[in-house]
Amino acid sequence: MTGEEYSGEDYFSDINLLLRDLEEKQKILKERLIMVSENLISLKEKTTKDNLEIKKNISAMQEQMKKLISFLEMASSEMTKFAKKEEVEILYKQAKMFKALEGNKEE
């Protein structure tokens, strides 16, 4: 036998070594897959929780907007009931004129 020839024992030893290497790589890949799966599950749970919180916030904001719109509509309808500044000034001037006229009548 020359140095280049394999004995049956060396051949099986090399195959066993390759097989162990493959098994180790498979084990590492399996662990990585499990870790990625766990991370994906926790990310999904967090995303679901965040989405629920956002939906609650949006609902609360919509309710606040409805209340604000209602208040603004009520306030704007009440504003028409108040006299405007120009109207008050005109009435003040007319009252002054009547006072002047009353003062002239008394004399």
C-alpha positions in Angstrom: 0.0 0.0 0.0 1.2 3.5 -0.8 0.6 6.6 1.3 -2.0 7.8 -1.1 -4.3 4.8 -0.7 -6.9 4.8 2.0 -7.4 2.0 4.3 -11.0 1.1 5.1 -10.5 2.4 8.6 -9.3 5.8 7.4 -12.2 6.1 4.9 -14.8 5.4 7.6 -13.0 7.7 10.0 -13.2 10.5 7.5 -16.9 9.8 6.8 -17.6 9.8 10.6 -15.8 13.1 10.9 -17.8 14.6 8.0 -21.0 13.2 9.5 -20.2 14.8 12.9 -19.5 18.1 11.3 -22.8 17.9 9.4 -24.7 17.0 12.6 -23.0 19.9 14.5 -24.0 22.3 11.7 -27.5 21.0 11.7 -27.7 21.4 15.5 -26.4 25.1 15.2 -28.9 25.8 12.5 -31.7 24.3 14.5 -30.8 26.4 17.5 -30.7 29.6 15.3 -34.0 28.7 13.8 -35.6 28.3 17.3 -34.1 31.6 18.4 -35.4 33.4 15.3 -38.8 31.8 15.8 -38.9 33.0 19.4 -37.9 36.5 18.4 -40.5 36.5 15.7 -43.2 35.4 18.1 -42.3 38.1 20.7 -42.1 40.7 18.0 -45.6 39.7 16.8 -46.9 39.9 20.3 -45.4 43.3 20.9 -46.7 44.6 17.5 -50.2 43.3 18.3 -50.1 45.1 21.7 -48.8 48.3 20.2 -51.5 48.2 17.5 -54.2 47.7 20.2 -52.8 50.7 22.1 -52.8 52.8 19.0 -56.4 51.8 18.2 -57.4 52.8 21.7 -55.7 56.2 21.4 -57.3 56.8 18.0 -60.8 56.0 19.5 -60.1 58.4 22.4 -59.0 61.1 20.0 -62.1 60.6 17.8 -64.3 61.0 20.9 -62.5 64.1 21.9 -62.8 65.5 18.4 -66.6 64.9 18.5 -66.8 66.7 21.8 -64.7 69.6 20.5 -66.8 69.9 17.4 -70.0 69.8 19.5 -68.6 72.5 21.8 -67.6 74.7 18.8 -71.0 74.4 17.2 -72.7 75.3 20.4 -70.3 78.3 21.0 -70.8 79.6 17.5 -74.6 79.4 17.8 -74.4 81.2 21.1 -72.2 83.9 19.6 -74.9 85.1 17.3 -77.0 85.9 20.4 -74.5 88.5 21.6 -74.4 92.0 20.3 -71.4 92.9 18.2 -69.0 95.6 19.2 -70.2 97.9 16.4 -73.9 97.5 17.4 -73.0 98.3 21.0 -71.1 101.5 19.9 -74.1 102.6 17.8 -76.5 102.0 20.8 -74.1 104.0 23.0 -74.0 106.9 20.6 -77.8 106.8 20.3 -78.1 106.8 24.1 -75.8 109.8 24.3 -77.9 111.6 21.8 -81.1 110.9 23.7 -79.5 112.1 26.9 -78.5 115.3 25.2 -82.0 115.7 23.9 -83.5 115.0 27.4 -81.1 117.5 28.8 -82.3 120.2 26.3 -86.0 119.4 27.1 -85.5 119.9 30.8 -84.0 123.4 30.3 
